[in-house]
Amino acid sequence: MKNKRRATIRDVAQASGYSIYTVSSVLNNKGDISEATSEKVRQVARELNYDLLGNVSAARRMTTRSIGIVLPEAGCMHDGFYNRAVSTFRAIASNRDYDCKLFAEEDITRRLDPSKSGGIYSLGCKGLVVFCPNGDYKNYISQLLSNGVAVGLIRRKVPKMDGLFQAADNDEASMKIILKYLYEEVGSRRMVMLSNVTRTKVSGGREKAFKKFTQENLAEGDSMVIFESALKDDSSEKEEFFDFLRESKAKGQVPVVSCWSDSAASRLMTYLHRSGFQVPGDVMITGYDNDPYSSHADITTMSIPIEEMVTACCRYLFEYREEGDLPEAKTQRFKHELVVRGSTEMISG
């Protein structure tokens, strides 16, 4: 009995009603083909068992001239922190004549489900920079690697695996540097940590460092942690925060608020100004990121070497060639740098 003939692109074209060019463009992720057309072609390909989707050999046939970056969600592009990563990524990839692809984490998890899209092959690239993920990144990174897609992971940790480059840093240690500066150089003895709403592992590390430092160096009642969301309504946390600031002034002290990001620090500066507080006269503020607008707002912050991290990841991915196996796992550690500006300047008199 003869084996059943394997389906070809011509078979998919005839069954779908599209030209061979269109089918080839969809299956090879080339050309400007609509999502509706692409999905119909992929569905027909699946029905015909066209052997091109979702396996290692298919991933290895992907073009080496495409590279992608993955953000936690599409809206991240509006944040200066993520925009720095994307801008660096595009500049490096374009300079090496690579096509640049932008994904959200949702895009990756959807493409890992062959029943909903074209499988891993629909990514159209053999290398991805995964930047500060918030989802189940350990799971999908493992799947990407097992399907022959190399990954550069920034500011998160997973076990070492072939094909994985990790650009690592230490937020907890960096937060301690900020606090030590405020305590020893500025002379702060009243401190507040403004944390974010989602309690990411990164901001959690900073919060951990803050609690440990203040417990060891400040008197009881001279520190507090508050979430930014509490400042948006008439919550008891907001009143407690304002009482802390007023109490500090009554004691002749200028408290400092360490914010989880530069954008949060900028928002807090505006919020405090509208509430009758002056920065840095009544309250000092620090941010975290060193985004471009932190310089304009004169915010003391911790600079994260995003550009260097993205560059290192891209170089690792460029080394993954069409004919080779996944490269060996590699980890490179990066240090943050304290940037002192006017928001923590002590005002005399």
Secondary structure by P-SEA (a helix, b strand, c coil): ccccccccaaaaaaaacccaaaaaaaaaccccccaaaaaaaaaaaaaacccccccaaaaaaccccccccccccccccccaaaaaaaaaaaaaaaaabbbbbbbcaaaaaaaacccccccccccccccccccccccaaaaaaaaaaaacbbbbbccccccccccbbbbcccaaaaaaaaaaaaaccccccbbbbbccccccaaaaaaaaaaaaaaaacccccccccccccccccccaaaaaaaaaaaaaaaacbbbbbbcccaaaaaaaaaaaaaacccccccbbbbbccccccccccccbbbbbaaaaaaaaaaaaaaacccccccccbbbbbbbbbbbbccccccccc
